[in-house]
Amino acid sequence: MLGPTDASVYRALFPEGEARFWSSRVVVDPRLSASEISRRSGLSRSTVQVRLWKWRRMGFLTGYEVWPNPKLFGAQLAVVDTSLGRNVSVDGMLESLSKVEGVLSARDYLDDHGRSVRIYVVDDGPTGLERRSRLIQHISGSSRRLRAEPYWIPDPPGRLTALDWRIIACSRAYPEDSLLQTSARLGISPRTVTRRRDRLIDSHALWWLLSTENSKLPIADLFVRLRDPSRNREVRQLLDHEIDGWIPCAADGFGQPPGQHSDLIAGLAIVDSPALLDRVSRRVAASAAVVSVRWRIPCGLRSFPEWFDRGIRAHVGQSVSGTFQSSSLLGASASSILRQLPSLLPVSFGDSSRSVPTHLPNARSVADSAEYLEGPTTGVGRRK
């Protein structure tokens, strides 16, 4: 079970200490160093490192992925919520979803109504969205007609350069790399990589997403509807008191446009069991300031990267997929090949069995600093 110390570290990974989600994963800042996480959480640097190591060891932290903004490809994002029909398994449904073009990911939830699945799909127009909704209804065995709902995401920059697209492709293929490793793969200076990648992150063109295994340590989504938005602070204090390690969600953290739904408080609750969560929810719902409380516990998640990878390949201009092996291509190393032919970038995920480094690359460190040379905070071990 995660304790208050773990909750402090987990919260420090989020921008401004508030959870944000995209495609059902939490968004983190890859430029964070262990020292910065220590400063945000009020814990020692060694404590932060030990906790992250513990998460990885117990299987709670499985790594992270890099996803581009769908708007870069001229598409919006939508979600389809469905229950499972009789004789339809979650695994079988996910396998069938992998064959539906434009499905990006699917999250399996347990809530107070039972089991449900939320599917994130590309919204490239009414015709395509309706077709995907009907296919999902057929696959899930749902008896009701499914409707796709918009999922708000911020606008990226208007135009990206060829180098921007190469950085996106490299980051997506090698999400654990430090800035120096990305620089070596692309054959460009670390300063240029730093400047370009900072711009992509800050302009919402690219997201680093933390992947966790909720079956190891359940972290539930909690939604509290208020009678009066003016009592927002009162209810937040109640949540802090009732839920150890309560982590608030940003106003736009669940795909809602900023400024809307001011009567809704969303956040994360670390729980032992659905029964405990239900009891806490009932106590919060008993407040005169609260209309309703809804919770859900994520059970599983599956990604379908093909739509993104096709779009990236089209922009990069090459159809290279897979991961370069250090012994391939006349015995030359992967990084030297990429320096010679920097446009040849794999656009599928690298080998997930590789060890993940200890620290997130710190984009603003000097090239010879230890944290600059190390990889992401969200894993364990040091890259040799």
C-alpha positions in Angstrom: 0.0 0.0 0.0 1.3 3.5 -0.9 1.7 5.7 2.1 1.9 9.5 2.6 5.5 9.6 1.4 4.7 7.8 -1.8 1.7 10.1 -2.4 4.0 13.2 -1.9 6.5 11.9 -4.5 3.7 10.9 -6.9 2.1 14.3 -6.6 5.4 16.0 -7.3 5.7 14.3 -10.7 2.7 16.3 -11.9 2.9 19.9 -13.3 2.0 22.3 -10.5 1.2 19.3 -8.2 -2.1 18.7 -10.0 -2.9 15.5 -11.9 -3.5 15.8 -15.7 -4.4 12.9 -18.0 -4.2 12.2 -21.6 -5.3 9.0 -23.2 -6.0 7.8 -19.6 -2.4 8.2 -18.5 -1.0 10.8 -16.2 1.1 13.5 -17.8 4.5 14.2 -16.3 7.3 16.7 -17.0 10.3 14.7 -18.4 12.6 17.6 -17.5 12.2 16.9 -13.8 15.4 15.8 -11.9 15.3 13.9 -8.6 16.5 17.1 -6.9 13.5 19.0 -8.2 11.1 16.2 -7.1 12.8 16.4 -3.7 12.2 20.1 -3.5 8.6 19.8 -4.6 7.8 17.0 -2.2 9.8 18.3 0.8 11.6 14.9 1.0 15.3 14.1 0.7 16.7 13.2 -2.7 17.7 9.8 -1.5 14.1 9.2 -0.2 12.8 10.1 -3.7 15.1 7.7 -5.4 14.3 4.9 -3.0 10.6 5.3 -3.5 10.9 5.3 -7.3 13.0 2.2 -7.1 10.5 0.6 -4.8 7.6 1.4 -7.3 9.6 -0.2 -10.1 10.5 -3.2 -8.0 7.0 -4.0 -6.9 5.6 -3.6 -10.5 3.5 -0.5 -9.8 5.6 1.7 -12.1 6.0 0.2 -15.5 7.6 3.1 -17.3 6.3 5.8 -19.5 5.5 6.5 -23.2 5.6 9.6 -25.4 2.5 10.6 -27.4 2.1 13.4 -29.8 -0.9 15.7 -29.9 -3.6 14.4 -32.4 -4.2 17.9 -33.5 -0.8 17.8 -35.2 -2.4 15.4 -37.7 -5.6 17.4 -38.1 -7.7 15.4 -35.7 -9.5 15.9 -32.4 -10.0 13.4 -29.6 -13.1 11.7 -28.4 -14.1 9.0 -25.9 -16.6 6.2 -26.0 -17.8 4.6 -22.7 -19.3 1.2 -22.8 -20.2 -1.8 -20.7 -19.5 -5.4 -21.7 -22.2 -7.6 -23.1 -22.7 -11.2 -22.1 -19.9 -13.6 -23.0 -17.6 -10.6 -23.9 -14.3 -10.6 -22.1 -12.1 -7.6 -21.6 -9.1 -9.3 -23.3 -11.2 -10.3 -26.3 -12.6 -6.8 -26.7 -9.2 -5.2 -26.5 -7.9 -7.6 -29.1 -10.7 -6.7 -31.5 -10.2 -3.0 -30.8 -6.7 -3.3 -32.1 -8.1 -3.9 -35.6 -10.2 -0.7 -35.6 -8.4 2.2 -37.3 -8.3 5.3 -35.2 -8.6 3.7 -31.8 -5.7 5.0 -29.6 -6.2 3.4 -26.2 -8.7 1.7 -24.0 -9.0 1.7 -20.2 -10.9 -0.9 -18.2 -12.6 0.4 -15.0 -14.4 -0.9 -12.0 -17.0 1.6 -10.5 -20.1 1.5 -8.3 -22.1 0.2 -11.3 -19.7 -2.6 -12.2 -17.2 -3.0 -15.0 -16.9 -0.6 -17.9 -14.4 0.4 -20.6 -13.5 3.8 -21.8 -12.0 4.0 -25.3 -10.1 6.9 -26.7 -10.6 7.4 -30.5 -9.6 9.9 -33.2 -12.2 12.4 -34.1 -11.5 13.1 -37.8 -15.1 14.0 -38.7 -18.7 12.9 -38.1 -18.6 10.0 -40.5 -15.4 8.4 -39.1 -16.5 8.9 -35.5 -19.9 7.3 -36.1 -18.3 4.4 -37.8 -15.9 3.8 -34.9 -18.7 4.1 -32.3 -20.8 1.5 -34.1 -17.8 -0.9 -34.4 -17.1 -0.4 -30.7 -20.8 -1.1 -29.9 -20.6 -4.3 -31.9 -17.3 -5.4 -30.3 -18.4 -4.7 -26.8 -21.7 -6.4 -27.1 -23.5 -3.4 -25.7 -27.3 -3.3 -26.0 -27.4 0.5 -26.2 -26.3 2.8 -28.9 -22.9 4.3 -28.1 -22.0 7.9 -28.6 -18.6 9.5 -28.8 -18.1 12.5 -26.5 -15.5 15.2 -27.2 -12.3 15.1 -25.0 -10.7 18.5 -24.8 -6.9 18.8 -25.5 -4.9 22.0 -25.9 -3.8 23.3 -29.3 -0.3 22.6 -30.4 1.9 25.1 -32.3 0.7 25.9 -35.8 3.6 24.4 -37.7 6.5 22.0 -36.9 9.8 21.8 -38.7 11.4 18.6 -40.1 13.7 18.6 -37.1 10.8 18.8 -34.7 9.3 15.7 -36.3 12.5 13.8 -36.0 12.7 14.7 -32.3 9.1 13.5 -31.9 9.9 10.2 -33.7 13.1 9.7 -31.6 11.4 10.5 -28.3 8.5 8.2 -29.1 10.8 5.3 -30.0 13.2 5.9 -27.1 11.2 7.5 -24.3 13.8 6.6 -21.6 16.7 8.4 -23.4 18.5 11.3 -21.8 19.0 14.4 -23.9 22.6 13.4 -24.7 21.4 10.1 -26.1 18.7 11.8 -28.2 21.4 14.2 -29.4 23.6 11.3 -30.4 20.9 9.5 -32.2 19.9 12.6 -34.2 23.4 13.9 -34.8 22.6 17.4 -33.6 23.9 19.4 -30.6 22.4 18.8 -27.1 21.6 22.6 -26.9 19.5 22.3 -30.1 17.7 19.2 -28.8 17.0 20.9 -25.4 15.6 24.1 -27.0 13.5 22.2 -29.5 12.2 19.6 -27.1 11.3 22.3 -24.5 9.2 24.1 -27.1 7.4 20.8 -28.0 6.6 20.1 -24.4 5.6 23.6 -23.4 3.4 24.1 -26.5 1.5 20.7 -25.9 2.8 19.1 -29.1 4.3 16.2 -27.1 3.4 14.5 -23.8 5.4 12.2 -21.6 2.9 9.8 -20.0 3.5 7.7 -16.9 2.3 4.1 -17.0 1.4 2.3 -13.8 0.0 -1.1 -12.9 -3.1 -0.4 -10.9 -3.6 -4.0 -9.9 -0.5 -3.6 -7.7 -1.6 -0.4 -6.0 -5.1 0.9 -6.7 -5.3 4.6 -7.4 -8.9 5.6 -8.0 -10.4 8.5 -9.9 -12.9 10.5 -7.7 -15.4 13.0 -9.0 -17.4 15.3 -6.6 -20.3 17.4 -7.9 -21.0 20.6 -5.8 -24.3 22.3 -5.1 -22.6 25.7 -5.1 -19.2 26.4 -6.8 -18.4 28.9 -4.0 -18.0 26.0 -1.6 -15.2 24.5 -3.6 -12.5 25.3 -1.0 -14.6 23.8 1.8 -15.1 20.5 0.0 -11.4 20.3 -1.0 -10.5 20.6 2.7 -13.0 17.8 3.4 -11.3 15.6 0.8 -7.9 16.3 2.3 -9.2 15.3 5.7 -11.0 12.1 4.6 -8.5 10.8 2.1 -4.8 10.3 2.9 -2.7 11.3 0.0 -5.5 13.1 -1.9 -4.2 14.4 -5.2 -6.3 17.1 -6.9 -6.8 17.1 -10.6 -6.3 20.2 -12.7 -9.5 21.8 -14.1 -8.7 20.5 -17.6 -7.1 17.3 -16.3 -9.8 15.0 -17.5 -10.5 16.4 -21.0 -12.7 19.3 -19.9 -12.1 22.8 -21.3 -10.6 25.3 -18.8 -13.2 27.4 -17.1 -16.1 24.9 -17.5 -17.6 22.7 -14.9 -16.6 24.9 -11.9 -19.0 22.8 -9.8 -16.9 19.7 -10.3 -13.9 18.6 -8.2 -11.8 15.7 -9.6 -8.8 14.0 -8.2 -7.0 10.8 -7.3 -7.5 8.7 -4.2 -5.1 6.0 -3.0 -7.3 3.2 -1.7 -7.0 -0.3 -0.2 -10.3 -1.6 -1.7 -13.5 -0.6 -3.5 -15.3 -1.1 -0.2 -13.1 1.5 1.6 -13.5 3.9 -1.3 -17.2 3.5 -1.2 -17.4 4.3 2.5 -15.2 7.4 2.1 -17.4 8.5 -0.9 -20.5 8.2 1.2 -19.0 10.3 4.0 -18.1 13.0 1.5 -21.5 12.8 -0.2 -23.1 13.4 3.2 -21.8 17.0 3.1 -24.5 19.6 2.5 -22.2 21.2 -0.1 -22.1 18.0 -2.2 -24.6 16.8 -4.8 -23.0 13.5 -5.7 -19.7 11.5 -5.6 -18.6 9.1 -8.3 -15.6 6.9 -8.3 -13.8 4.5 -10.6 -10.8 2.3 -10.2 -8.7 1.7 -13.3 -8.0 -2.0 -13.8 -6.1 -2.3 -17.1 -4.9 -0.2 -20.0 -3.9 -1.0 -23.6 -2.5 1.3 -26.2 -2.9 1.1 -30.0 0.0 3.2 -31.4 -0.5 2.4 -35.1 -2.4 5.6 -36.0 0.2 7.8 -34.5 3.1 5.9 -36.0 1.7 6.1 -39.5 1.3 9.9 -39.1 4.8 10.3 -37.8 6.3 8.2 -40.6 4.5 10.4 -43.1 6.0 13.5 -41.6 9.5 12.1 -41.1 9.5 10.8 -44.7 10.8 7.3 -43.9 9.0 4.0 -43.3 11.5 2.6 -40.9 10.0 0.7 -37.9 11.4 -1.3 -35.1 14.5 -0.8 -33.0 18.1 -0.5 -34.3 20.3 -3.1 -32.7 23.8 -2.2 -31.8 25.3 -5.1 -33.7 23.4 -4.6 -36.9 24.2 -2.7 -40.1 27.8 -3.7 -40.8 28.6 -3.8 -37.1 28.1 -0.1 -36.6 26.3 1.1 -33.5 22.7 2.4 -33.6 23.8 5.9 -32.6 26.5 6.1 -35.3 24.1 5.0 -38.0 21.6 7.6 -36.8 24.4 10.2 -36.9 25.2 9.3 -40.5 21.5 9.0 -41.5 19.6 11.1 -39.0 16.3 10.8 -40.9 16.2 7.0 -40.4 14.4 6.9 -37.1 12.3 4.0 -35.8 8.8 5.1 -35.0 7.6 2.2 -32.9 8.3 1.7 -29.3 11.7 0.4 -28.3 12.2 -2.8 -26.3 10.3 -2.5 -23.1 12.6 -5.1 -21.4 15.5 -2.7 -21.4 16.4 -1.2 -18.0 15.0 2.2 -17.4 17.3 4.9 -16.0 16.9 6.6 -12.6 16.4 10.3 -13.5 14.4 12.3 -15.9 16.7 14.2 -18.3 17.1 17.7 -16.9 16.9 20.0 -20.0 18.4 23.0 -18.3 21.5 21.3 -16.8 25.0 21.7 -18.2 26.2 18.9 -20.4 28.6 17.5 -17.8 26.2 17.4 -14.9 25.2 14.0 -13.5 21.4 14.6 -13.8 21.8 15.7 -17.4 23.6 12.5 -18.3 21.1 10.2 -16.6 17.8 9.1 -18.0 14.2 9.4 -16.7 13.2 9.7 -13.0 10.4 7.3 -13.5 12.5 4.1 -13.6 15.4 2.4 -11.8 19.0 1.8 -12.6 21.6 3.9 -14.3 22.2 3.7 -18.1 25.8 2.7 -18.8 
